[in-house]
C-alpha cells in the first residue's frame, strides 16, 4: 500500500498546525461558530445532534493493521469505544470533543492518515473495488490510479470551493463493485481493440434529491490522460455548476440541463489545452506509484476445496458460501468480515473488534485489510487451508455472520440517532428488520437482496440503489418511511421506484415481509429480487403491501405521497 513521502508528511503537519490554531481561536471566541464552520468541515469535523463527529479518510478503502489499531485507540481514548464504517469506505467517530480534535489528527498523522477533504465542497475520498488487486475478474489493479487521483485532488487549489461536494469511484474489474454509475465521476478500466489500457469515463451520476445514473462521455480514454480529462470535467463543472441552490448544485444537474452531447462538447473543448500538458501521466510516474501496490509474498499453493474437511458443519459451509470470495491466486481467498450481526448497528465495530481485525490482518493477510462501501471489512489474501481456523476466530468475536449479500447485510446510515440532517431514525428500523428476519436459513432461501436505509434524502445509505430502499421522511413532525424497490448497483445499475405512501416505523418489518412474499411467489428460478421487481413493475408489490391494514400502525392515506 502507499506510504507517505516527505511532501505528504509536510502538508499534513502544516494542516494540523493550522487547524490547532483555528480550534484555539474558536474556544476563545475569537472565531464565531459561523466563521469556524467551513474551517472544521475542511478537516472532516461535523456538528451532529449530541456531539461533534469526525470523519477520517480511508483512501480507496485500503488500511494497514497499524492504522486499524489507531482507530481502536481513538475509539477508546476519544470516543465511546466504537467507530462507524461508512459507504465512502471511511470511518466516523460520533462522540468527539472539539478541544481534542487537533490531538486526534496528530495521532492519525503518525500512521499516515488524515481527515482532509472528508467534508466540504471539494473532491472527496476516491472509492474503489474492495477486492482490487486480488479479484479473479480484474482487468488491471485500479489502486495506483486511485492513489494518483488522491494525490492530484488533495489541496488542488482550483477545486477547493466547488459548487458542491464531488465524488469519484474507480473500478478495474469486469464486474462493477464500486457503484461507479452513481458517482459524479465513475471510471472503469477497459482495453481497446489493440489491448491498450484506458477508461470508460462516466459523469453526472448521483443519488440524493435527484437520483441519476451517470452518462458515458468517453468510451475510451487512454490512461495517460486520466488527470487531464478529469480536470477538464472539473473545470466545466466548477465554472457552470449552480451556486444559487445547493440542491441543484451537483454535476448531475448541470449535465442534465446541458444534455450529454453539449456537456461532452464543452469538456472536450476544455481538454484541448490540457491534453498534453504537465498533468499527462507518464510511464515513469505510473511505475513510481505502482511500486507501492506490488503483490505480497504469496506462497506457491494448490487450490483446494475449503469445505471438503468440514462438509458436515453447516454454519461453516454457509459462511464459505456467503463470506468467502474467489482470488486470482491459486490457494488463496478473500474473506468478508461481516459488521452486520443482528443487534449491532450496521457498520459499527468496537475498539476490541478493531484490534482483533488488525491481529487477523497480521496473521492471515500480510498486514492489510479493506473497507467496503457496503460497510463490511475484507481480508483479501487468506490461504484457503486456514479458512476454518479464521472462521472460528472471527465467529468468537461476532464477525462471521454468514449474511454477505443477504437481507440482513444492510447498508444503513446513522440517521436521526446522530445526524442533524436526518428526518428519521435509521438504526431502529434496521434493528427491527434484522430481528424479524434473523433466520439464516430463511435468508439463504430468499437469496441475494440489498436492503439499504437512509435517514434523509441525502442518501448516505444508498437507498436509491437498494433492491429494497428505505428513506426516512418527515410528515408534520413525525418519522415515516418511504419504500422503493428494484434499485441495483453494479453492471446493471438501476434507480428504485417508490411503491406508494409512506409507513410508520412499527409497520416496516411487516412491509418488508409482504414485499418478500410477492418476490417468492413471482420470481423465476435464481432470479434476484431487483430483477423480479424490474420485470413485474411495482404494481403487484404495491397491491399486496397495501391490500390490508398493517396492524402495527396506520398507513398514510392513499393520496398522500411524500
CORQUI-V913589 format. One record per residue. N is the residue number from 0. RES is the residue in one letter. PSI is psi as a letter, one per 30 degrees, with the letter a starting at -180 (999 if undefined). OMEGA is omega in degrees with one decimal (* if undefined). Layout:
# CORQUI-V913589
((N,RES,PSI,OMEGA) (N,RES,PSI,OMEGA))
This chain:
# CORQUI-V913589
((0,X,l,-175.9) (1,X,k,174.2) (2,X,k,-178.0) (3,X,k,168.7) (4,X,a,-175.3) (5,X,e,-178.9) (6,X,e,176.3) (7,X,e,-179.4) (8,X,e,-177.0) (9,X,e,-176.0) (10,X,e,178.1) (11,X,e,177.4) (12,X,e,-178.6) (13,X,e,177.6) (14,X,e,179.6) (15,X,e,179.4) (16,X,e,177.9) (17,X,e,-177.8) (18,X,e,179.1) (19,X,e,178.5) (20,X,e,177.3) (21,X,e,177.7) (22,X,e,177.8) (23,X,e,-178.4) (24,X,e,177.2) (25,X,e,-178.6) (26,X,f,177.7) (27,X,g,179.4) (28,X,g,171.2) (29,X,f,173.7) (30,X,k,172.6) (31,X,l,177.3) (32,X,e,178.9) (33,X,e,178.4) (34,X,e,-177.2) (35,X,f,-173.7) (36,X,e,-179.1) (37,X,f,-179.7) (38,X,e,178.8) (39,X,e,179.1) (40,X,e,176.3) (41,X,f,179.8) (42,X,g,172.1) (43,X,g,-175.8) (44,X,k,179.3) (45,X,l,167.7) (46,X,k,179.5) (47,X,a,-171.5) (48,X,e,-170.6) (49,X,f,-175.0) (50,X,a,172.3) (51,X,k,172.7) (52,X,k,177.9) (53,X,k,178.7) (54,X,k,-175.9) (55,X,k,-177.8) (56,X,k,170.5) (57,X,j,-173.0) (58,X,k,-177.9) (59,X,g,171.9) (60,X,g,-174.2) (61,X,k,-176.8) (62,X,k,167.1) (63,X,l,177.2) (64,X,e,179.1) (65,X,e,179.1) (66,X,e,177.1) (67,X,e,176.7) (68,X,e,175.8) (69,X,e,176.0) (70,X,e,178.6) (71,X,e,179.0) (72,X,e,178.7) (73,X,e,179.5) (74,X,e,-178.4) (75,X,e,-170.9) (76,X,e,-170.8) (77,X,f,-176.7) (78,X,a,-178.3) (79,X,h,171.3) (80,X,g,178.3) (81,X,l,174.1) (82,X,l,-176.6) (83,X,j,177.1) (84,X,k,-166.6) (85,X,l,178.2) (86,X,f,174.0) (87,X,g,-178.4) (88,X,g,177.4) (89,X,a,172.3) (90,X,k,177.9) (91,X,k,171.2) (92,X,k,-165.1) (93,X,f,-175.4) (94,X,i,-171.2) (95,X,k,173.8) (96,X,k,-175.7) (97,X,e,-173.8) (98,X,f,-179.1) (99,X,f,-173.6) (100,X,e,176.2) (101,X,e,178.0) (102,X,e,177.1) (103,X,e,-179.7) (104,X,e,176.8) (105,X,e,178.4) (106,X,e,176.7) (107,X,e,-179.1) (108,X,f,-180.0) (109,X,f,175.8) (110,X,g,175.2) (111,X,h,175.8) (112,X,l,179.9) (113,X,l,177.6) (114,X,g,-176.8) (115,X,k,175.4) (116,X,g,169.4) (117,X,g,174.7) (118,X,l,177.6) (119,X,l,-178.7) (120,X,i,-174.9) (121,X,a,175.8) (122,X,j,-176.1) (123,X,a,-179.5) (124,X,k,175.0) (125,X,k,-178.8) (126,X,l,-176.1) (127,X,a,178.2) (128,X,k,179.2) (129,X,f,177.3) (130,X,g,-179.2) (131,X,k,179.7) (132,X,f,-177.7) (133,X,f,-173.9) (134,X,k,-178.4) (135,X,f,-177.4) (136,X,g,-174.6) (137,X,k,174.8) (138,X,e,176.4) (139,X,k,180.0) (140,X,j,-177.6) (141,X,f,-172.9) (142,X,e,175.5) (143,X,e,177.7) (144,X,e,177.7) (145,X,e,178.7) (146,X,e,176.4) (147,X,e,176.9) (148,X,e,178.6) (149,X,e,-178.5) (150,X,e,-178.6) (151,X,e,-172.6) (152,X,f,-178.1) (153,X,j,-178.6) (154,X,g,176.6) (155,X,j,-171.3) (156,X,f,-177.4) (157,X,f,-170.4) (158,X,h,179.0) (159,X,f,179.7) (160,X,i,-179.7) (161,X,l,174.2) (162,X,e,-178.8) (163,X,l,178.4) (164,X,l,-173.0) (165,X,k,-173.0) (166,X,k,-177.7) (167,X,k,174.8) (168,X,k,-177.4) (169,X,k,-178.3) (170,X,k,-178.9) (171,X,g,-174.2) (172,X,l,177.5) (173,X,e,177.7) (174,X,k,179.1) (175,X,j,176.0) (176,X,g,-179.8) (177,X,g,178.5) (178,X,h,-173.1) (179,X,f,-174.6) (180,X,f,-179.0) (181,X,h,176.3) (182,X,l,176.2) (183,X,e,169.1) (184,X,k,176.4) (185,X,k,-175.6) (186,X,k,173.0) (187,X,k,-179.1) (188,X,k,176.9) (189,X,l,171.5) (190,X,k,177.7) (191,X,a,-176.2) (192,X,f,179.4) (193,X,g,179.1) (194,X,g,-179.3) (195,X,k,-178.0) (196,X,k,175.1) (197,X,a,-177.2) (198,X,k,160.7) (199,X,k,-169.1) (200,X,j,177.3) (201,X,k,176.5) (202,X,l,172.9) (203,X,g,173.6) (204,X,l,177.0) (205,X,l,179.1) (206,X,b,179.6) (207,X,b,-174.6) (208,X,e,-178.6) (209,X,i,-178.2) (210,X,k,-177.6) (211,X,k,172.0) (212,X,k,-179.0) (213,X,l,178.8) (214,X,k,176.1) (215,X,j,178.4) (216,X,f,170.9) (217,X,k,-179.5) (218,X,e,179.0) (219,X,j,175.7) (220,X,j,177.8) (221,X,k,-173.2) (222,X,f,-179.0) (223,X,f,-174.6) (224,X,g,178.5) (225,X,e,-176.6) (226,X,e,-177.1) (227,X,e,-179.0) (228,X,e,175.5) (229,X,e,178.5) (230,X,e,178.2) (231,X,e,176.8) (232,X,e,-178.5) (233,X,e,-179.6) (234,X,e,177.6) (235,X,e,179.6) (236,X,e,-176.8) (237,X,e,-177.5) (238,X,e,-170.9) (239,X,f,175.9) (240,X,k,-175.7) (241,X,k,176.4) (242,X,g,-178.7) (243,X,f,-175.7) (244,X,j,-174.6) (245,X,f,178.0) (246,X,f,179.0) (247,X,g,-168.9) (248,X,f,-177.1) (249,X,l,-178.0) (250,X,f,179.2) (251,X,e,179.7) (252,X,e,177.7) (253,X,e,-178.8) (254,X,e,179.5) (255,X,e,-179.3) (256,X,e,-179.1) (257,X,e,-170.1) (258,X,l,-175.1) (259,X,e,-176.1) (260,X,e,-179.0) (261,X,e,177.1) (262,X,e,179.7) (263,X,e,178.6) (264,X,e,-179.6) (265,X,e,177.8) (266,X,e,-179.4) (267,X,e,178.6) (268,X,e,178.0) (269,X,e,-175.3) (270,X,f,-176.2) (271,X,e,-176.8) (272,X,f,-178.3) (273,X,f,-164.5) (274,X,e,-177.0) (275,X,h,-178.2) (276,X,a,-174.2) (277,X,f,-177.7) (278,X,g,173.7) (279,X,k,-177.1) (280,X,k,177.9) (281,X,l,176.3) (282,X,e,-179.9) (283,X,e,178.8) (284,X,e,177.6) (285,X,e,179.1) (286,X,e,179.2) (287,X,e,-177.5) (288,X,e,-178.2) (289,X,f,-180.0) (290,X,f,177.9) (291,X,f,-172.7) (292,X,h,176.9) (293,X,l,179.3) (294,X,k,177.7) (295,X,a,-175.7) (296,X,i,179.4) (297,X,l,171.7) (298,X,l,173.2) (299,X,j,-175.0) (300,X,l,172.9) (301,X,k,176.7) (302,X,k,177.9) (303,X,l,172.7) (304,X,j,-174.8) (305,X,f,-176.8) (306,X,f,-169.9) (307,X,e,-176.6) (308,X,f,-175.9) (309,X,h,-175.3) (310,X,f,-178.9) (311,X,f,-179.2) (312,X,j,-174.0) (313,X,e,-179.4) (314,X,e,-180.0) (315,X,e,-179.3) (316,X,e,173.4) (317,X,e,179.6) (318,X,e,177.4) (319,X,e,-176.8) (320,X,e,-173.2) (321,X,e,-167.8) (322,X,f,-178.9) (323,X,k,-173.8) (324,X,l,-177.8) (325,X,l,-176.8) (326,X,k,-179.2) (327,X,f,-177.4) (328,X,k,178.9) (329,X,k,177.0) (330,X,g,179.6) (331,X,l,176.4) (332,X,l,171.4) (333,X,k,-175.2) (334,X,k,176.5) (335,X,k,173.8) (336,X,j,-174.2) (337,X,k,171.3) (338,X,h,-174.1) (339,X,h,175.3) (340,X,k,-179.9) (341,X,k,-178.4) (342,X,f,179.8) (343,X,k,177.5) (344,X,k,-179.5) (345,X,k,178.9) (346,X,f,-179.7) (347,X,k,173.3) (348,X,k,178.8) (349,X,l,176.9) (350,X,e,179.1) (351,X,e,178.0) (352,X,e,179.2) (353,X,e,175.8) (354,X,e,-179.9) (355,X,e,179.0) (356,X,e,176.1) (357,X,e,177.0) (358,X,e,176.8) (359,X,e,179.7) (360,X,e,178.9) (361,X,e,-174.0) (362,X,f,-173.3) (363,X,f,-162.6) (364,X,h,173.4) (365,X,g,174.0) (366,X,g,-179.9) (367,X,l,175.5) (368,X,l,-175.7) (369,X,l,170.6) (370,X,k,178.5) (371,X,l,176.4) (372,X,f,170.8) (373,X,g,173.7) (374,X,h,171.3) (375,X,l,178.8) (376,X,l,-177.4) (377,X,k,165.3) (378,X,j,-164.1) (379,X,f,-170.8) (380,X,i,-177.1) (381,X,k,175.9) (382,X,k,-178.0) (383,X,e,-178.5) (384,X,f,-178.4) (385,X,g,-174.0) (386,X,e,-179.0) (387,X,e,177.8) (388,X,e,178.4) (389,X,e,178.9) (390,X,e,-179.6) (391,X,e,-179.6) (392,X,e,-179.9) (393,X,e,179.6) (394,X,e,-178.8) (395,X,f,-179.0) (396,X,g,174.7) (397,X,g,-175.3) (398,X,g,-175.8) (399,X,g,175.7) (400,X,k,-174.0) (401,X,i,-171.2) (402,X,g,-176.4) (403,X,k,-177.8) (404,X,g,-179.0) (405,X,a,-169.8) (406,X,e,-175.9) (407,X,g,173.4) (408,X,i,-172.1) (409,X,k,163.5) (410,X,k,-176.4) (411,X,k,175.6) (412,X,l,178.1) (413,X,f,174.7) (414,X,a,-172.7) (415,X,f,174.8) (416,X,f,-178.1) (417,X,e,-167.5) (418,X,k,179.9) (419,X,f,178.2) (420,X,f,-171.3) (421,X,k,173.3) (422,X,f,-174.5) (423,X,l,177.1) (424,X,k,176.7) (425,X,e,-172.0) (426,X,e,177.9) (427,X,e,177.6) (428,X,e,177.6) (429,X,e,-179.1) (430,X,e,-179.1) (431,X,e,179.7) (432,X,e,179.6) (433,X,e,179.6) (434,X,e,-179.8) (435,X,e,-174.0) (436,X,g,-177.9) (437,X,i,176.0) (438,X,j,-171.5) (439,X,e,176.9) (440,X,e,177.2) (441,X,e,-179.2) (442,X,e,178.3) (443,X,e,177.0) (444,X,e,178.4) (445,X,e,178.9) (446,X,a,-172.6) (447,X,k,-179.8) (448,X,k,-179.1) (449,X,j,177.7) (450,X,j,-174.9) (451,X,k,-173.6) (452,X,k,175.7) (453,X,k,178.5) (454,X,f,177.4) (455,X,l,-173.1) (456,X,f,177.6) (457,X,f,168.6) (458,X,h,175.9) (459,X,f,176.8) (460,X,g,175.8) (461,X,h,-174.9) (462,X,f,-178.4) (463,X,f,-176.9) (464,X,g,173.5) (465,X,k,170.0) (466,X,e,167.8) (467,X,k,178.8) (468,X,k,-179.9) (469,X,k,-179.5) (470,X,k,174.9) (471,X,k,-179.7) (472,X,l,178.7) (473,X,k,174.9) (474,X,j,178.2) (475,X,h,177.2) (476,X,g,178.7) (477,X,l,-179.2) (478,X,k,177.9) (479,X,l,-172.8) (480,X,k,179.7) (481,X,k,-174.3) (482,X,k,173.8) (483,X,l,179.2) (484,X,l,174.0) (485,X,g,176.8) (486,X,l,179.2) (487,X,k,170.0) (488,X,a,177.0) (489,X,a,-174.3) (490,X,f,-179.7) (491,X,h,-175.9) (492,X,k,179.2) (493,X,l,175.1) (494,X,k,-179.4) (495,X,l,179.5) (496,X,k,-178.7) (497,X,k,-176.3) (498,X,f,-178.4) (499,X,a,-176.6) (500,X,l,-176.2) (501,X,l,-173.5) (502,X,l,173.3) (503,X,l,-178.9) (504,X,e,-177.5) (505,X,f,-179.6) (506,X,f,-168.5) (507,X,e,178.7) (508,X,e,178.8) (509,X,e,176.7) (510,X,e,178.3) (511,X,e,178.7) (512,X,e,-179.4) (513,X,e,175.7) (514,X,e,179.9) (515,X,e,177.5) (516,X,e,178.0) (517,X,e,179.9) (518,X,e,-178.7) (519,X,e,-179.1) (520,X,e,-169.4) (521,X,f,-172.5) (522,X,l,168.2) (523,X,l,-179.8) (524,X,k,178.2) (525,X,g,179.0) (526,X,k,179.5) (527,X,l,-175.3) (528,X,e,-176.2) (529,X,e,-179.7) (530,X,e,177.4) (531,X,e,-179.8) (532,X,e,179.1) (533,X,e,-179.4) (534,X,e,-175.4) (535,X,f,-170.2) (536,X,l,-174.1) (537,X,f,-169.5) (538,X,e,-177.5) (539,X,e,178.2) (540,X,e,-179.9) (541,X,e,-178.5) (542,X,e,-177.5) (543,X,e,-178.0) (544,X,e,-174.9) (545,X,g,-173.4) (546,X,e,179.4) (547,X,l,-179.2) (548,X,k,175.3) (549,X,j,-166.3) (550,X,f,-176.9) (551,X,f,-179.4) (552,X,a,-179.0) (553,X,k,174.3) (554,X,k,169.9) (555,X,k,-179.1) (556,X,k,-174.6) (557,X,f,-177.7) (558,X,g,-177.3) (559,X,j,177.9) (560,X,k,179.4) (561,X,999,*))
